[in-house]
Amino acid sequence: MNGYADQLACCRPRREFLRVGALSLLGLNLRQYLALEAATPAAARSKQKAQACILLWLEGGPSQIDTWDPKPHSRFNAIPTRADGIRISEIFPRIAGHMDKLAIVRSMHTEENNHPQGTHYALTGHRPNPALKFPSLGSIISRELGPRNNLPPYIMVPEHQETDFFSYMDAYTSAFLGSEYDPIILPDPNREAFQIPDLSLPDTLTAADIADRRSFLQAVDRGFRQKEKHAEFGRMDRFTNQALTMLLSPRVKQAFDLSQESDRTKEAYGRTRVGQSVLLARRLVEAGCRFVTTSGYAHGAWDTHKDNDQRLRDKLAPTLDQTLSVLLEDLQQRGLLDSTVVLAMGEFGRTPHLNANNGRDHYPDCWSLILGGGGIQGGRVVGASDDQGAQVAERRVTMGDLFATIYKAMGIDWTKEYVNPGGRPLYIANSIDDVMGQPLHELV
Amino acid sequence: MSDWKKPVRVLVLSLLPLLAPGHLEADRDRKSPPVEPAAGRNDSADSGQFRSPDGLRDFRLIPSQVELRGMSASQSFLVLATDSRGLEVDLTSESRFSLSDDRLAQVEPEGLLTALRDGEVRLRAEVAGRRLEAAVRIEGTRQARPFGFARDVVGVFTRNGCNGSECHGGVKGRGGFKLSLHGINPREDYRWTVKGGVYQVLSPKAAEPFDPRVNLEVPQQSRLLLKPALELPHGGGQRFERDSADYRRLLEWIRQGAPYGDGQSESRIERLEVFPRQAIMEPGTRRRLLVTGFFEEGGSQDLSREVLYESSDPAVIEVGPGGVVRALKPGQARVAVRAAGKLVQVRCGVIRQPLAHYPEVAGRNFIDDLVFDRLRQLHIVPAGLSSDSAFLRRVCLDLTGTLPPPERVREFLADRDPLKRERLIERLLNSPEFVDYWTFRFADFFRVVYRNAYVYKSWIRESLARNKPYDQMARERVAGQGNGGPTRHFIKSISGEVMRPHEKMGEDVRVFLGIRLDCAQCHDHPYETWTQDQFWGITAFYGQLTRIRDLSVFMDDVSGNEEQPEGPKVIHPRRRREVAPSFLDGSLPPSAGINPREELADWMTSPENPYFSQAIVNRVWANFFGKGLVEPVDDFRPGNPASHPELLRALARDFRLGGYDLRHLMRAIARSGTYQLSGDLNPTNREDEVNHSRALPRRLEAEILLDAISRVTGMEEAFAVHEYVGGGTEPRGTRAIELTPEVTPSQFLEVYGRPVSRDSMPWRDYRSTLRQALHLLVGSTYTTKIAAEGGRVSRLLSAGASDREIVRELYLAALSRFPTAEEETRLQALIEGAPSRRKGVENLAWGLLASRQFTYNH
């Protein structure tokens, strides 16, 4: 029943026993690790490499021909952009002005056709399997780069609204990597009483109280702790120390404190779940997070089985157009764009032809996404679809290729393999048929 | 018939003085065991171990007789003796071998005998002044054994690890070269080697490119030779040297045109045997394994130098080629021996220090006989019996998931009846809390989800309350039809769809047989011998699974009331053919009944099916010890053997003979001395975590922990119901173990890891997390409940209890024990030093709830 974490040692890059970056394998605790990291000149480890990644998660799966891969049979016109020769849908006028910073991949090809499975596939690179758990992109990046400035490395904001979320959870977790690489999930930052649970002292409790409580704890547990040297006890001690640092460090608290942003900035991002989540993501990345998944669209918002055009035009596109544009501007102004990868995608694309409800259905064979920042070449298009936007016409790109591209931008060895507790090797950039993904050389 | 009915033998308490730390420490500090002053050692590094004859007895030469057949047939011999402490020692290297007739055979110093001519010869071994003999009969030396690809070439692959699961034996092979796992399918291996081609998961056809691994024109240029000899880059590194025996064997085969050989007369190995099955060794010693292959058409052969050896823990046990095992440091490891797709395992225990006098440790029932016997062999002395309070807390949590209230603790501690533990066990087994708790447990085992919770959970609860035999529960679930409780597990958690036949099969096989077949859905199982054909054969039993009317009747209705819809047919994905039902052992159902799942249920629950009883006793065992005898509990396979195989079989047998009675099983476990051990350390059990030499701490599950916090603080938890299903709250007094996870959001339960993803088997995460640490320090579950008016803390204060009384009461509530004098003094002082008395008591309560003693069952 226990034992899952005990097998963590299995998690190692094959044939690279000596090059592991894992805390547990080096026998370092977090504090030692941070000290080590501080002692290593940041430049030596990762000069010009991206330090963080923000994923704008377009849950439900946006239509490729109505967004980044315009076709004549889309109801929307294609408009020119700031990048020469690149045209996107007219519903993203502001993003068009930032296309010099963004690359489009128009030939994504994936394998799952339904939301929970597609989400799992897009965020782990693996099809779900009842016998196996796979770590998510955010967990892998967190593990490979480690935390910065005492911030949890992987955060997700906001939490999903629906119970259906439970069937998606496997897509976001660290699987066998260790709970320190699970996402911290935050509530909706656009709510009036937005507060991060358990991240600040309640009114009834002072720092002195906590110290006092800990002396009671020590008195109660002394005898037992002398006898039992359970590995998990030591882990909990480390987490407790980290938690205390977070609770008592103004820097950590500020990272989560949206009230420090001006009303103007909040307005610029939009007073919506999406807008405020993306704004919070920027704060978190600025403070030291490695990977932030932001969403905030209603459950299945991009899942336009009905009234595709209207929903895109009236709701979805304006929100994305605003938040992504402001995010790019904001990151650039703060000098963070070169160190932050920004990726906007859903779990698949949509059928190139409208159904009877003026909607479009799930479509993984050929779809599009955009990414930029973190040293990724903007103003480029990778791959192409056919005339209909139905099949890949040029340069099939898989999830493994996309992961490898992001890893390369972040200075992570994309060829790495983990070995799961059952002994199965897994590429961290896993492509179709369990082969290794390759970075998109046009972009990194 | 079963041990629990016998009068209980009381654990011999007199062993406790023997276990006083000083006793063993003193023993350990002596440089040489005083009892055997003559025992000496040869310190030369390579000679292994050598003892003077005085301490040794039971000298034997193994095998004592053997028949060898064919040209150059050979056999390894071992010389063994038992030393004064009962350890078996390998004296082969120290022995001098000779033959009664040197014309018939020759023998090498390490005991390897090779046949030369037909006849009978005696092998003599001399060691330590003793002379041992073995009879060898030699036949057919004029006949060369016919060549066989399976034995002669695949054997090279296996021995060198080429066809292991991480190399070419992996699902898709490696580097474009695929081999069957550990040589289980030599015909396919021949095709991949000689013809080439790329394995495809979803098609029996090989894909391009077809480039053979052998070069018949220039045999030396075959990649089959260049790669493993590292004359070309090879991901697997060098496997053998150019001109080594294996290199030459492959080269000779290619030179002869790479034939498959005579498949007809080919000898196929039916099973492997290894001697010894178990080895207890001291660090620094060596011994040799003897592996014998038995052929389908009869006869056997020594394969010790032909097989692959793998240690499960190379830091403890190292195995060299030829099967020489070297003990490195104290611990446990298994040596897997593989040949021709077959596997046998040797259990190795490396002991820290042999005990000259192992104390008398009496068991209470058959469980203890097996557990303590193993401990004795390993020279590990178990901890003594747990204290009454430790036992009380442990058994209440394990049988009912509930902490005993302070008055019950006082009552139990004061009770002088020597049988009070047995009485307590009976009382708990018959309590309503038992049914609540095991309904919660079985909701995990049997996958209760929101969509099916109501009727399905009632069926589980009623089955447990009535003590329905477990085989009947299993049959009702596997064969379930129509609209009743046990059919609802066919429903998926989120969508409410009926699970697909292979999903349902995979789940039932995991639940009831403890086997993970899921990997074999897409390809033959990567580590084991489950094949895709077996997977789809058993899936076919579920081929009629369908939902015939929306929401009212979920399952295939064979009663004739409804028009029988044609259920989904089961199609084998690689062969693209419809599959007929067949059991995992390949046998076919006796008749094509109208509901094939009834036949499946009979097969699954049959007393001849060894997995069925073992799977459930293993799950129940894990409830009481934190780990199954097989771990993970649903991963039974030859490569993942039980820590105590005899115990697992004995428990399963007792369970079967006891009428599949879950309470009977739990009673036997709870009454055993093994379960009732304390967690105390002694010098021999300090490092042991697998042999049940003491009680190990196990973290409470999220639900149990939350209920315990509510009980200790005296403040019930109010659980919200998700808006998705109407909102509101659960009735007052609802316990966390009664909830349906998907629709009852709870920050605490999510932080502490409740299983929520329920479309596959729920698994629980016991890892510590940062969120737990944060919640513990400032989370509302702790801060609010401790400080609440009307809670235990405020009640104690307003009742005017003294500091001492408060400390005692909170200890009884949280830890089921009184504080030690030292704890009492220290904590009273801390309360006095607090800013206010109330704050001090609240902080004490927090300290108790945050303690590892509270958070763990131990």
Interface residues (C-beta under 8 A of the other chain):
Chain A: M1 N2 G3 Y4 A5 R14 R15 P116 N129 P130 A131 P152 E162 T163 D164 F166 S167 M169 D170 G178 S179 E180 D182 I184 P197 D198 L199 S200 L201 P202 T204 L205 D209 I210 D212 R213 R214 S215 F216 L217 Q218 A219 V220 D221 G223 F224 R225 K227 E228 H230 E232 F233 R235 M236 F239 T240 Q242 A243 L244 M246 L247 G422 G423 R424 P425 D433 D434
Chain B: S165 E166 G170 V171 K172 V201 G235 Y450 S493 I494 E503 G506 E507 R516 D518 C519 P526 Y527 A622 N623 G626 K627 G628 E631 P632 V633 G679 D680 L681 L696 P697 R698 R699 H722 Y724 V725 P741 E742 V743 Q747 V756 S757 R758 D759 S760 M761 W763 R764 D765 Y766 R767 S768 T769 L770 R771 Q772 A773 L774 H775 L776 L777 V778 G779 S780 T783 A787 T820 E823 R826 L827 L830 A834 P835 K839 N843 L844 W846 G847 L848 A850 S851 R852 Q853 Y856 H858
